[in-house]
Every structure is written in C-alpha cells, then in structure tokens.
C-alpha cells in the first residue's frame, strides 16, 4: 500500500497500542466523575473520556483515530487485561 505524505491524504493505517488508566474528571456541575485517560504509545497523544465501561473505551479509541496529531488513520487498541 502506498503511503501518501501530502496534507490532503492520510497515511496508511497500522495497529497502535494505547495505555489506559482510570482517572477522576470534573463533571458538569463541579463534581468528580470516573473516567479514563488513553495515551498513544507512538506519539503520547492523550484523550480523556467519561465513564469506565466498554462504550467509553471504544469511544476513546475511535476518537484517538480522528484526533491523531500526525494525521494517521491507525487502529488503536488496548490489551484486555489492562483495564
């Protein structure tokens, strides 16, 4: 697969491992809410998400793909025993 470097194109996708940890986030009313912090092991980009269930993890990994500062369309994953 050819990798495009132009700004108008995304680079070829690969699998990238992310680290995940539970954190306490500020809620809408100043209260503390359980959440997660997902960190890309390639570029150290971080993303927070509310909740600690599977849906929150899937949201965070999908959003990592959209927000990649290097404009890569990677498939982000975590090890199932990590969280």
C-alpha positions as CSV (number, residue, x, y, z in Angstrom):
1,X,0.0,0.0,0.0
2,X,1.4,3.4,-1.0
3,X,1.8,5.9,1.8
4,X,0.8,9.4,0.9
5,X,2.6,12.2,2.6
6,X,0.6,15.2,1.3
7,X,-1.5,17.1,3.8
8,X,-4.7,16.2,1.9
9,X,-4.2,12.4,2.4
10,X,-4.0,10.2,5.4
11,X,-1.1,7.8,5.9
12,X,-1.7,4.1,5.7
13,X,-3.3,2.6,8.8
14,X,-1.5,0.4,11.3
15,X,-2.3,-1.1,14.7
16,X,-1.1,1.1,17.6
17,X,-1.2,0.1,21.3
18,X,-2.6,2.6,23.8
19,X,-2.2,2.7,27.5
20,X,-5.3,3.3,29.6
21,X,-5.8,4.3,33.2
22,X,-8.7,5.3,35.4
23,X,-8.9,8.9,36.3
24,X,-11.2,11.3,38.1
25,X,-12.6,14.0,35.8
26,X,-14.5,17.2,36.5
27,X,-18.2,16.9,35.8
28,X,-20.7,19.5,34.5
29,X,-21.6,20.6,38.0
30,X,-18.2,20.7,39.6
31,X,-18.5,17.2,40.9
32,X,-15.9,14.4,40.3
33,X,-16.8,11.8,37.7
34,X,-15.0,8.5,37.0
35,X,-13.3,8.4,33.6
36,X,-10.4,7.1,31.6
37,X,-7.2,8.5,30.2
38,X,-6.0,6.9,26.9
39,X,-2.4,7.5,25.8
40,X,-1.0,6.7,22.3
41,X,2.3,4.8,22.8
42,X,3.7,6.2,19.5
43,X,3.2,10.0,20.0
44,X,2.0,10.3,23.6
45,X,-1.3,12.0,22.5
46,X,-3.8,11.8,25.3
47,X,-7.5,11.7,25.4
48,X,-10.0,11.7,28.3
49,X,-13.4,10.1,28.3
50,X,-16.2,9.9,30.9
51,X,-17.1,6.5,32.2
52,X,-15.1,3.3,32.6
53,X,-17.2,0.8,30.7
54,X,-16.6,-0.7,27.3
55,X,-18.5,2.0,25.5
56,X,-16.2,4.7,27.0
57,X,-13.1,2.8,25.9
58,X,-14.4,2.3,22.4
59,X,-15.3,6.0,22.1
60,X,-11.8,7.0,23.3
61,X,-10.1,4.7,20.8
62,X,-12.2,5.8,17.9
63,X,-11.7,9.5,18.8
64,X,-7.9,8.9,19.0
65,X,-8.1,7.9,15.4
66,X,-9.9,11.1,14.4
67,X,-7.7,13.4,16.5
68,X,-4.3,11.9,15.7
69,X,-1.9,14.9,15.6
70,X,0.2,13.1,13.0
71,X,-2.9,12.7,10.7
72,X,-2.6,8.9,10.7
73,X,-5.6,6.6,10.5
74,X,-4.4,4.0,12.9
75,X,-6.4,1.3,14.6
76,X,-5.9,1.9,18.3
77,X,-6.2,-0.9,20.8
78,X,-5.6,-1.8,24.4
79,X,-4.8,-5.1,26.0
80,X,-7.9,-6.6,27.5
81,X,-6.2,-7.2,30.9
82,X,-5.1,-3.6,31.1
83,X,-8.5,-2.2,32.2
